[in-house]
Every structure is written in C-alpha cells, then in structure tokens.
Amino acid sequence: MDSHGPARIVALCNQKGGVGKTTTTINLGAAIAEYGRRVLLVDFDPQGALSVGLGRLDPRELDLTVYNLLMQRDVTVEDVLIKTDVDGLDLIPSNIDLSAAEVQLVGEVAREHMLSRALRPVIDDYDVVLIDCQPSLGLLTVNALTAADGVIVPLECEFFALRGVALLMDTIQKVQERLNERLVIDGFLGTMYDPRTLHAREVLATIIDGFGDKVYGTVINRTVRFPDATVAGEPITRFDSSSAGANAYRELAKEVLARWPISGHDV
C-alpha cells in the first residue's frame, strides 16, 4: 500500500475494566498493520498498560506522553510519537500523569475536543487510529468518543459484563447528539471466551441476541498466551504468530476493515 490516510479513528471503549480493551487494541492494531495499513495506537489510560504491553516501556520514565500533548500547546504529536518494533505501527504513550488531565480539562474551552485537535495533524499519515480508553465514562473517554469515527466495544463473555452496557450506550448516544454526529458503533467483540462452559456460551448468545449483526463473528478465546505476550512487550501476532490467538486477531482485523464504509483497499 503506497498511499495512506485519512485515518479512521476508533475508540475501544467499555467502562468495565479487565474486558480485553488493551489486549485488543495492541493485537488488532498489529494485525491491521500486517495487512499493509499504517496504524497509530493512542494509550488513553493513565495506567499505561498499552505502552507497557507494546513497547516494553517504563511509563514512569517517559518525559512526554499524551498528557503533554493534550495540555501543552508547544508539544506536537511528533514530539510524543514512538515507533514500535512492528512495521507500520506507532504509539502515543501514556502514564499516570494523564489522570491529572481529567481535572485540568474541566476548565478548558471546548474541553471535549482536546484529543481531536491534538490528533488532527497526523490523520493523513495513518489509515487507522485506535484509542485505548480507560475503564470509566469520564471526560477522557468523552474526548476519545468525540475524536472517533467509530467505537468497538469489547465485552467479556460473562454475566456481569453486560450490566454496564446500557450506561455505555447512553454515553455514546449523548456524544453523538451533542459533540460528534459522525460517531457510530462499529461493533461488539466477545472476549475471554471459553467455549467449554455453558455460561460463556449463554452470555455470547445473549450478546448476539441483543446486538445482532453489530457483533463481530470473530470471538477472542481466553488463553495464557495473551498475558505472556504482554510481558514480552509484543503483540501476539509476533510473539506467537501461528497461535489461535494471533489468527483470531487477524480474522478480526479482516472483519473490522471489511465493515468500514470506505476501506479503500481490500485485505
């Protein structure tokens, strides 16, 4: 692929923690990059798990992060951008400093649009931007949704995962109405699925029943290979390229790209 951009911006969002948002952001991003797209990952969680899991970075030692990009006028995307070991995959890192932004943004004019403004200069350099949101529906997540064209909602295949979805949908609808008319839900992704248990199968059936064709056909099974890859600081597609987990994210990447209104290029 010779030409790139303008990027489709996608927020991976769920206010429940531990549902596979960061794992999906890393591995979906790497899989999309394998198909020749240029991908930018934005770590928008003060815990910095994406930065650790992708770049073997120590977030505490980073001088410039997405926090500086948001809050300091003289900091540009190029200042904070980190090239990863994966071809075509770049990272805007985060650390605990970002937790202060939630409070500091309250007093800013057009505070919901800060991330959108910060990313604008590089939109034409990438095909896809994936934003890993923190597990909350606060101002940072609203910023991500305001910047995004679409939302991917990872849902753990267990009962409690469904309880917060109505609140999330309400937040997305409010952002659509008040801040970002183009925002759509790209899809719901079943994660941490264990096909051996009746419970997981029932929850997945409930998700499909509730959201129909918005649910991706690809389901991400529970496996120890994902934590192992995170510790190694690599996507599963590199850490264990022939594993079922790696192939699942490749299938998801195909599905995600095929669903977008203008994919531009076939996978």
C-alpha positions as CSV (number, residue, x, y, z in Angstrom):
1,M,0.0,0.0,0.0
2,D,1.6,3.3,-1.1
3,S,-1.0,5.9,-0.1
4,H,-2.3,6.3,3.4
5,G,-5.0,8.3,5.2
6,P,-7.1,9.9,6.1
7,A,-7.3,7.7,9.1
8,R,-10.5,6.2,10.6
9,I,-10.3,6.9,14.3
10,V,-11.8,4.1,16.5
11,A,-12.2,4.2,20.3
12,L,-12.1,0.9,22.2
13,C,-14.4,1.6,25.0
14,N,-16.0,-0.1,28.0
15,Q,-16.3,1.4,31.5
16,K,-15.8,-2.1,33.0
17,G,-12.1,-3.0,33.5
18,G,-10.5,-6.3,32.6
19,V,-12.5,-7.0,29.4
20,G,-9.6,-7.1,27.0
21,K,-9.6,-3.5,25.7
22,T,-5.8,-3.1,25.8
23,T,-5.1,-6.6,24.5
24,T,-7.5,-6.0,21.6
25,T,-6.0,-2.5,20.9
26,I,-2.5,-4.0,20.6
27,N,-3.3,-7.1,18.7
28,L,-5.9,-5.7,16.4
29,G,-3.6,-2.8,15.6
30,A,-0.7,-5.2,14.9
31,A,-2.9,-7.4,12.7
32,I,-4.2,-4.4,10.7
33,A,-0.6,-3.3,10.2
34,E,0.2,-6.8,8.8
35,Y,-2.3,-6.1,6.1
36,G,-0.3,-3.1,5.0
37,R,-2.1,-0.3,6.8
38,R,-0.4,2.4,8.8
39,V,-1.7,2.3,12.4
40,L,-1.4,4.6,15.3
41,L,-2.3,3.4,18.8
42,V,-3.2,6.0,21.4
43,D,-2.8,5.0,25.0
44,F,-5.5,7.0,26.7
45,D,-5.5,5.2,30.1
46,P,-3.4,6.6,32.9
47,Q,-2.4,3.1,33.9
48,G,-0.3,3.0,30.7
49,A,-0.9,-0.7,30.1
50,L,-0.8,-0.3,26.3
51,S,2.6,1.4,26.5
52,V,4.0,-1.4,28.6
53,G,2.4,-4.2,26.6
54,L,3.6,-2.9,23.2
55,G,6.9,-1.1,23.7
56,R,8.4,-2.6,26.8
57,L,8.4,1.0,28.1
58,D,8.5,2.1,31.7
59,P,5.8,4.7,31.6
60,R,7.2,6.4,34.7
61,E,10.4,7.3,32.8
62,L,8.6,8.9,29.8
63,D,9.3,12.6,29.5
64,L,6.5,13.3,27.1
65,T,3.2,11.5,26.8
66,V,-0.4,12.0,25.6
67,Y,-0.9,14.2,28.7
68,N,1.7,16.7,27.5
69,L,0.1,16.6,24.0
70,L,-3.3,17.5,25.5
71,M,-2.2,20.1,28.0
72,Q,0.8,21.9,26.5
73,R,0.3,24.0,23.3
74,D,4.0,23.7,22.4
75,V,4.0,19.9,22.3
76,T,3.2,18.2,19.0
77,V,2.2,14.7,18.0
78,E,5.7,14.2,16.6
79,D,7.2,15.0,20.0
80,V,5.4,12.2,21.7
81,L,5.2,9.6,18.9
82,I,7.1,6.3,19.4
83,K,7.9,3.9,16.7
84,T,7.3,0.3,17.7
85,D,9.1,-2.8,16.7
86,V,6.1,-3.7,14.4
87,D,6.3,-2.3,10.9
88,G,3.6,0.3,10.3
89,L,2.6,0.5,14.0
90,D,3.3,3.7,16.0
91,L,2.3,4.6,19.6
92,I,1.4,7.7,21.6
93,P,2.2,6.6,25.1
94,S,0.6,7.4,28.4
95,N,1.4,7.3,32.1
96,I,-0.1,8.3,35.5
97,D,0.2,12.0,34.6
98,L,-2.9,11.6,32.4
99,S,-5.1,11.1,35.5
100,A,-4.5,14.8,36.3
101,A,-5.9,15.8,32.8
102,E,-9.4,14.8,33.9
103,V,-9.4,17.6,36.5
104,Q,-7.4,20.1,34.5
105,L,-9.6,19.8,31.4
106,V,-12.7,20.8,33.2
107,G,-11.7,24.5,33.0
108,E,-10.7,24.4,29.3
109,V,-12.7,25.8,26.5
110,A,-14.0,23.1,24.1
111,R,-12.6,20.6,26.6
112,E,-14.2,17.6,24.9
113,H,-12.4,18.3,21.7
114,M,-8.8,18.4,23.0
115,L,-7.8,14.9,21.8
116,S,-9.4,15.5,18.4
117,R,-7.4,18.7,18.0
118,A,-4.2,17.1,19.1
119,L,-4.5,14.2,16.6
120,R,-5.6,16.3,13.6
121,P,-2.1,17.0,12.2
122,V,-1.3,13.3,11.7
123,I,-4.7,12.0,10.4
124,D,-3.5,11.9,6.8
125,D,-0.4,9.9,7.8
126,Y,-2.3,6.9,9.0
127,D,-5.1,4.6,7.8
128,V,-6.3,3.7,11.3
129,V,-6.0,5.3,14.8
130,L,-7.1,3.0,17.7
131,I,-7.6,4.7,21.1
132,D,-7.4,2.5,24.2
133,C,-9.8,4.2,26.6
134,Q,-9.6,3.9,30.4
135,P,-12.4,1.9,32.2
136,S,-14.6,4.9,33.0
137,L,-17.1,7.2,31.3
138,G,-15.4,10.4,32.4
139,L,-14.0,13.3,30.4
140,L,-11.1,11.4,28.9
141,T,-13.4,8.8,27.4
142,V,-15.7,11.6,26.2
143,N,-12.7,13.1,24.5
144,A,-11.9,9.8,22.8
145,L,-15.5,9.4,21.6
146,T,-15.6,13.0,20.3
147,A,-12.4,12.3,18.3
148,A,-13.6,9.0,17.0
149,D,-15.5,7.9,13.8
150,G,-16.4,4.6,15.4
151,V,-16.5,2.6,18.7
152,I,-15.5,-1.0,19.2
153,V,-16.9,-2.4,22.5
154,P,-15.0,-5.4,23.9
155,L,-17.4,-7.5,26.1
156,E,-16.1,-10.2,28.3
157,C,-18.2,-13.3,27.9
158,E,-19.5,-13.4,31.5
159,F,-22.7,-12.2,33.0
160,F,-21.5,-9.1,34.8
161,A,-20.0,-7.8,31.6
162,L,-23.5,-7.0,30.3
163,R,-24.6,-4.9,33.2
164,G,-22.8,-1.7,32.3
165,V,-23.6,-1.8,28.6
166,A,-26.7,0.4,28.8
167,L,-24.8,3.1,30.5
168,L,-22.1,3.0,27.9
169,M,-24.7,3.1,25.1
170,D,-26.3,6.1,26.8
171,T,-22.9,7.9,26.9
172,I,-22.2,7.1,23.2
173,Q,-25.7,8.4,22.2
174,K,-25.1,11.7,24.1
175,V,-21.8,12.2,22.4
176,Q,-23.5,11.5,19.0
177,E,-26.2,14.1,19.7
178,R,-24.1,16.9,21.3
179,L,-20.5,16.6,20.2
180,N,-19.9,14.2,17.3
181,E,-22.6,13.4,14.8
182,R,-20.5,11.0,12.7
183,L,-19.8,8.6,15.7
184,V,-21.1,5.1,15.1
185,I,-20.8,1.8,16.9
186,D,-18.6,-0.3,14.7
187,G,-19.2,-3.5,16.6
188,F,-19.2,-5.5,19.8
189,L,-16.4,-8.0,20.4
190,G,-16.8,-11.1,22.5
191,T,-13.6,-11.6,24.5
192,M,-12.2,-14.0,27.1
193,Y,-14.5,-16.7,25.7
194,D,-14.3,-20.2,27.0
195,P,-16.3,-22.4,24.7
196,R,-16.2,-25.3,27.1
197,T,-18.5,-23.5,29.6
198,L,-22.2,-23.3,29.2
199,H,-22.1,-19.9,31.0
200,A,-19.8,-18.3,28.4
201,R,-21.9,-19.8,25.5
202,E,-25.1,-18.4,27.0
203,V,-23.6,-14.9,27.5
204,L,-22.3,-14.8,23.9
205,A,-25.8,-15.9,22.7
206,T,-27.3,-13.0,24.8
207,I,-24.9,-10.5,23.3
208,I,-25.7,-11.7,19.8
209,D,-29.4,-11.6,20.6
210,G,-29.1,-8.1,21.9
211,F,-26.9,-6.5,19.3
212,G,-27.4,-8.7,16.2
213,D,-25.2,-8.1,13.3
214,K,-23.2,-5.5,15.3
215,V,-21.5,-8.4,17.0
216,Y,-18.3,-9.5,15.2
217,G,-18.3,-13.1,14.0
218,T,-14.8,-13.4,15.4
219,V,-14.7,-14.2,19.1
220,I,-11.5,-14.0,21.2
221,N,-10.9,-17.0,23.3
222,R,-9.3,-17.0,26.8
223,T,-5.7,-18.1,26.6
224,V,-2.5,-17.7,28.6
225,R,-0.6,-16.6,25.5
226,F,-2.0,-13.0,25.7
227,P,-0.5,-12.3,29.2
228,D,2.7,-13.9,28.1
229,A,2.9,-11.7,25.0
230,T,2.2,-8.6,27.1
231,V,5.1,-9.4,29.5
232,A,7.3,-9.8,26.4
233,G,6.1,-6.4,25.2
234,E,5.0,-7.8,21.8
235,P,1.7,-8.3,20.0
236,I,0.5,-11.9,19.9
237,T,1.0,-11.8,16.1
238,R,4.7,-11.5,16.7
239,F,5.1,-13.3,20.0
240,D,3.4,-16.5,18.8
241,S,2.5,-15.9,15.2
242,S,0.8,-19.2,14.5
243,S,-1.2,-19.4,17.7
244,A,-5.0,-19.5,17.8
245,G,-5.0,-16.0,19.5
246,A,-2.9,-14.5,16.7
247,N,-5.1,-15.9,14.0
248,A,-8.2,-14.8,15.8
249,Y,-7.0,-11.2,15.7
250,R,-6.1,-11.5,12.1
251,E,-9.6,-12.6,11.3
252,L,-11.0,-9.8,13.4
253,A,-8.8,-7.3,11.5
254,K,-10.3,-8.6,8.2
255,E,-13.8,-8.3,9.6
256,V,-13.2,-4.8,11.0
257,L,-11.7,-3.5,7.8
258,A,-14.5,-5.0,5.7
259,R,-17.2,-3.3,7.8
260,W,-15.9,0.2,7.5
261,P,-17.7,2.4,5.0
262,I,-14.6,3.2,3.0
263,S,-11.9,0.6,3.4
264,G,-10.2,1.9,0.3
265,H,-8.2,-1.3,-0.2
266,D,-9.2,-4.9,0.0
267,V,-7.5,-7.1,2.6
